[in-house]
Amino acid sequence: MAVAHKTVISFGLVAIPIAMHTAVQENDISFNQLHKEDHSRIRYKKTCGHCHKEVKTEDIIKGYEYDKDHYVTVTDDDLEKIKSDKEKSISIIHFANLNQISPVYYDKAYYVLPQPGGDKAFELLRRALYDEQKIAIGKTVFGSKENLMAIIPREESMVIQTMFYEDEVKDIPKEYQKQEISNAELTMARTLINSMDTPFDPAAYHDEYQVKLRKLLEDKIANREITAPPEEKQGNIIDLMEALQKSVEQAKAPQLKKVGRPRKTG
């Protein structure tokens, strides 16, 4: 697994060298844009707005527009020069409970592993966080942005989640009017939740639509007819309690099938 970043976690006076590995990958099928007339690939060229010539990647530099059509250029060396030692490492600011943070603040996930020389300090931080059920909140600079991040202990290692700042998270579009819920409805809803309560197993979930999409492409390539799946009929249930009751019955049905009928003895 390729290393995305190498840095240091500053934990008080302790410095822990780490490597950050990207934790997720995209498996989605991608499509190219084609010209409708001859199915040729659509290409995009980077051109100069002044001379209109195509520009190679190595000839492109960073520029900040401080006035209309007036730019100041910035190099990677310029960006590195203004970083302090503190900003080059992940400085832990404080610790918090995991359930205090709304998931909306989380962005990218990275697996974290210790670099040579940091193994014991890494394990000390992981074990202490894990035992206390805490996470560490830290900051560091990647590129041209100071990133807020959460260091989360796992049983086997640690995960770093980059986070959004408060001013980057939008407010809820509007408040909804909370309806009155009867005790009977709440009890039935809890029963439904408990009847479907099973441990989370990531391997149990797959992108089923991607499977259909791959079959569509295979059928297209083989010039086979494309068939739509049969529509699932939905019952005409308008009463909330009736819907909950039927949902509970449906949730329990697979469990009854698994258990089966007891054998007769004697």
C-alpha positions in Angstrom: 0.0 0.0 0.0 1.5 3.3 -1.1 2.3 6.0 1.5 0.2 9.1 1.1 2.0 11.2 3.7 4.9 10.9 6.1 4.8 13.1 9.1 5.1 13.2 12.9 2.5 13.2 15.7 3.5 15.6 18.4 2.1 14.3 21.7 3.3 16.7 24.5 7.1 16.4 24.3 6.9 13.0 22.5 7.4 12.9 18.7 5.9 9.9 16.9 7.0 9.4 13.2 4.2 7.9 11.2 3.1 7.0 7.7 -0.4 7.7 6.5 -2.0 5.3 4.0 -5.2 6.1 2.0 -7.9 4.0 3.6 -10.4 3.9 0.8 -10.5 3.5 -2.9 -13.0 4.1 -5.7 -14.3 0.9 -7.4 -17.0 2.6 -9.5 -17.2 2.0 -13.2 -16.2 5.2 -15.1 -17.4 6.4 -18.5 -15.6 8.4 -21.1 -17.2 11.2 -23.0 -17.5 10.4 -26.7 -18.4 12.4 -29.8 -22.0 11.4 -30.7 -21.2 11.2 -34.4 -18.2 9.0 -34.6 -17.7 7.8 -30.9 -14.2 9.4 -30.7 -12.9 10.3 -27.3 -13.4 13.9 -26.2 -10.1 15.4 -25.1 -9.5 18.5 -23.0 -6.4 20.6 -23.6 -4.8 23.2 -21.3 -4.3 26.3 -23.2 -2.8 29.8 -22.4 -5.4 32.5 -22.3 -2.9 34.9 -23.9 -1.1 33.1 -26.7 -3.7 30.3 -27.0 -1.0 27.7 -27.2 -1.4 24.3 -25.6 0.6 24.2 -22.3 2.4 21.2 -20.8 2.0 20.2 -17.2 5.7 21.1 -16.4 5.1 24.6 -17.7 2.2 25.4 -15.3 2.8 27.2 -12.0 0.6 28.5 -9.2 -0.7 32.0 -9.3 -2.9 34.1 -7.0 -5.1 36.8 -8.6 -4.8 39.8 -6.3 -6.4 42.2 -8.8 -8.2 41.8 -12.2 -5.7 39.9 -14.5 -2.9 40.6 -12.1 -1.2 37.6 -10.4 1.6 36.9 -8.0 3.2 33.5 -8.5 3.9 31.0 -5.6 6.2 28.0 -5.7 6.2 24.9 -3.5 9.4 26.1 -1.9 7.6 29.4 -1.0 4.9 27.4 0.8 7.4 25.2 2.7 9.4 28.3 3.9 6.5 29.7 5.8 5.7 26.5 7.6 6.9 26.3 11.2 8.1 23.0 12.7 4.8 22.7 14.5 2.9 23.0 11.2 5.0 20.3 9.6 3.8 17.8 12.2 0.4 16.8 13.5 0.2 18.7 16.7 -2.4 17.2 19.2 -4.5 20.1 20.6 -6.7 18.2 22.9 -8.6 14.9 23.5 -12.4 14.2 23.2 -15.0 11.5 23.2 -15.7 10.0 19.8 -19.5 10.4 20.1 -19.1 14.2 20.6 -18.3 14.7 16.9 -21.0 14.7 14.3 -20.1 12.5 11.3 -20.7 15.5 9.0 -17.3 16.9 10.1 -15.3 13.9 8.8 -13.7 14.0 5.3 -10.9 11.7 4.2 -9.7 8.6 6.1 -6.1 7.3 6.4 -4.6 4.3 8.1 -1.8 5.2 10.4 1.3 3.1 11.0 4.5 3.9 13.0 7.8 4.6 11.2 11.1 3.1 12.5 11.9 4.6 15.9 8.3 5.4 16.8 6.8 2.0 17.5 6.6 2.1 21.3 5.4 5.7 21.5 2.8 4.9 18.8 1.5 1.9 20.7 1.5 3.9 23.9 -0.8 6.6 22.3 -3.0 4.0 20.6 -3.4 1.9 23.8 -4.1 4.9 26.1 -6.7 6.3 23.7 -8.3 2.9 23.2 -8.5 2.2 26.9 -10.0 5.7 27.7 -12.3 5.5 24.6 -10.9 8.9 23.5 -9.8 10.4 20.2 -7.1 13.1 19.7 -7.8 16.3 17.8 -4.8 17.7 16.0 -3.8 20.1 13.2 -1.2 20.1 10.4 -0.5 21.7 7.1 -0.9 19.8 3.8 -0.2 21.9 0.7 -1.7 25.3 1.3 -4.2 24.4 4.0 -4.0 23.7 7.7 -6.0 20.6 8.2 -8.0 19.7 11.3 -7.9 16.0 12.0 -9.1 13.3 14.4 -6.7 10.5 15.5 -8.9 7.5 16.2 -7.6 4.4 18.0 -8.6 1.0 16.6 -7.9 -2.4 18.0 -5.3 -3.2 15.3 -3.9 0.3 14.6 -5.1 3.9 14.3 -7.0 5.9 11.8 -6.7 9.6 11.0 -9.8 11.4 9.6 -9.3 14.8 8.1 -12.1 17.1 9.2 -14.0 20.1 8.0 -13.9 23.4 9.9 -17.2 24.7 11.3 -17.5 27.4 8.7 -17.2 24.7 6.0 -20.2 22.8 7.2 -23.6 24.0 6.1 -26.5 24.5 8.4 -29.5 22.2 8.2 -31.6 23.6 5.4 -34.6 24.1 7.7 -36.0 22.8 10.9 -38.8 20.3 10.6 -41.8 20.3 12.9 -41.5 17.3 15.3 -44.7 15.3 15.4 -46.2 13.7 18.5 -45.4 10.0 18.8 -47.5 7.6 20.8 -46.0 5.1 23.3 -47.4 2.3 21.2 -45.8 3.6 18.0 -42.4 4.1 19.8 -42.5 0.6 21.3 -43.3 -0.9 17.9 -40.5 1.1 16.2 -38.0 -0.1 19.0 -39.2 -3.7 18.4 -38.5 -3.3 14.7 -35.0 -1.9 15.4 -34.1 -4.7 17.8 -35.4 -7.4 15.4 -33.0 -6.1 12.8 -30.1 -5.6 15.2 -27.0 -7.5 14.1 -23.2 -6.8 14.3 -21.8 -4.7 11.5 -19.9 -6.8 9.0 -18.3 -4.7 6.2 -17.9 -7.8 4.0 -21.6 -8.3 3.9 -22.3 -5.2 1.9 -21.7 -4.9 -1.9 -22.6 -2.3 -4.5 -25.4 -4.4 -6.2 -26.0 -1.7 -8.8 -22.4 -1.9 -10.0 -23.0 -5.7 -10.6 -26.0 -4.8 -12.7 -24.1 -2.1 -14.5 -21.3 -4.6 -15.4 -23.8 -7.0 -16.8 -25.3 -4.2 -18.8 -21.9 -3.5 -20.3 -21.3 -7.2 -21.0 -24.7 -7.4 -22.7 -23.9 -4.3 -24.8 -20.6 -5.7 -25.9 -22.2 -9.1 -26.8 -25.1 -7.4 -28.5 -27.6 -9.1 -26.1 -31.0 -7.6 -25.3 -31.2 -5.4 -22.3 -34.0 -6.5 -19.9 -35.4 -4.5 -17.0 -35.9 -6.3 -13.6 -39.5 -6.9 -12.6 -41.0 -4.2 -10.5 -41.4 -4.9 -6.8 -45.0 -4.4 -5.7 -45.4 -2.2 -2.7 -48.4 -2.8 -0.4 -50.9 0.0 0.0 -50.3 0.6 3.7 -51.2 4.0 5.0 -51.4 3.4 8.7 -48.1 3.8 10.5 -48.8 1.1 13.1 -49.8 -1.3 10.4 -46.6 -0.6 8.5 -44.5 -1.1 11.6 -46.3 -4.3 12.5 -45.8 -5.8 9.0 -42.1 -4.6 9.0 -41.5 -6.5 12.3 -43.2 -9.6 10.8 -41.0 -9.4 7.7 -37.8 -8.9 9.8 -38.6 -11.9 12.0 -39.5 -14.2 9.1 -35.9 -14.9 7.9 -34.9 -15.7 11.5 -37.6 -18.2 11.8 -36.5 -19.9 8.6 -32.9 -20.1 9.9 -34.0 -21.7 13.2 -36.4 -24.2 11.5 -38.7 -26.5 13.2 -37.5 -28.6 16.1 -37.0 -32.3 15.4 -39.4 -34.9 17.0 -37.6 -37.1 19.5 -38.6 -40.5 20.9 
